[in-house]
């Protein structure tokens, strides 16, 4: 009687060309079928989701005109900043650096003026 262990020991790990080809083709076939099934699931799910209609009660009201919103200052900000011989971009950079070095949010700091020293 030939057992699977004896058969495997007799083959000594060698596969002939026909067996290796069939095993490779079966592997490719299973992977290809798995990809096709996954694609089918995605297409079906997409069709189900796109077929759902939004009821009029749930639809957002986009037709309402926006009222003028009054700009409020951030908590802690106060007054205006006077710039002397410097551009706003440089002033913003300096304020950000100072806030970072102090470890405080920029809206908790009060800058009165920024002047370029020449």
Helices and strands as residue ranges (DSSP letters): H 4-11, H 17-51, E 82-84, H 88-102, G 106-108, E 113-115
